[in-house]
Amino acid sequence: DTQLRRLLTPSTALDTAPVVPVTVWNTRDIRDEAATISSRIKAILDKGDCLASDIAVISRCLNFGSYKPTGAIETELLRKGIPFVVRGGHSALKSKRMQLFMALVRIIANPDDDIAAEYCLDELVQNIGPVNSKKIRGLGKDKVRQLSLFEQMTHASTNTSLLTKSARTGLQAFLGDVEKWQQLMGDKTLEWIIKDIFAQYILKVEEGDEDKDKDVGTSAKKGDIEDPLLDMVLAILDSLYQTPELLSATASAEAGNDSPCTMELLQAYSSHLCLLSTAAEDKGKLKTAKDQKPAKYEGAVVITTVHQAKGLEWQHVFLNHFIENMFPMGYRGV
């Protein structure tokens, strides 16, 4: 209480010195805090008084192991279509689980994407170690042309002389899931497909390397999924629906939470994911596709640490996780 009183009413201030107003919110939890901050940022931008780059969200730190304190804020900013850049740490968009999800979406949208196929082969396909992976890549060409890695995986899944039974089973299961999601186009919504990808693969993947070989094929009930990363990828989907200029004419006409997914919509979502992930930790200003965002969203909201913010100024600053003995940090003892 004493700290808050000092913030609200400066103890000493010269008559000629400007007094910066401070507002203190009391929120229920991290999600409520993120929603409050992002709503306030949107209100500021809607007034047109400043650019997104004139606003900062400052934390004590951006990483506690695999936990990212600003992940909820990133999610809410994404949901509202507000660009941001993370400085002094890693964005949740750069996490291992997010990169695996992006690789799965990319390979469903374009099986010839060798980079995505390689990532999936090494990280998601069960019973495929370095030796089997090298064998699959060694298939190379057929009599006519160079095979994509996905085609090599398809040929290897039935080659009894190349792979063991367990390796073929793991490969066939993965290829079957990709084919299933492709066949569901026009029947299921994109949100349903995203949740199914999480249930089948992403939920069991941990950020730490020690969990790299954990079984990731166990399904979960889609109605019971609660995962911060799932919230983020669904927020990105919401932002895509709200930005028709990022969709093709066909995808834009068919886009909607209740509309069946099309390949054009999935490809637009995949491109949107890649764009956001690439720009999330950019050192300069974030530019949107074809500069089609309104001028009030020029640049990007800066998400950073109190140490990275030394000597810098913004028109509006938000402090998240402002909890006693956490930020500011309590004494560690004598």
Secondary structure, 3 states (H helix, E strand, C coil): CHHHHHHHCCCCCCCCCCCCCCCCCCCCCHHHHHHHHHHHHHHHHHHCCCCHHHEEEEECCCCECCECCCHHHHHHHHHCCCCEEECCCCCHHHCHHHHHHHHHHHHHHCCCCHHHHHHHHHHCCCCCCHHHHHHHHCCCECCCCECCHHHHHHHHCCCCCCCCHHHHHHHHHHHHHHHHHHHCCCCCEHHHHHHHHHHHCHHHCCCCHHHCCCCCCCCCCHHHCCCHHHHHHHHHHHHHHCCHHHCCHHHHHHCCCCCECCHHHHHHHHHHHHHHHHHCCCCCCCCCHHHCCCHHHCCCEEEEECCCCCCCCCCEEEECCCCCEECCECCCCC
